[in-house]
């Protein structure tokens, strides 16, 4: 089943986010290589693809896991968690409908 991993950043997270980004992307690439990643990306703090120093307010990852517990365990190991980027992480089951 797919799960949405929705994370909210702490204030002024940009420096920590940039430092942890390579390791974060490596984990996402592993999900993609396994055919389990539907989509992943950050939420810019302002309406632009590159928010510059405004940074980001959080992230969304939608990926396939065998259970909510497995999704939670995977999310808990994220480099952004270890770096203190995220204030909180919410995980919910997700049902893709469109595009079909």
Beta strands, then each sheet from edge to edge (+ up, - down):
strand 1: 2-9
strand 2: 37-44
strand 3: 56-64
strand 4: 86-94
sheet 1: 2+ 3- 1+ 4-
end
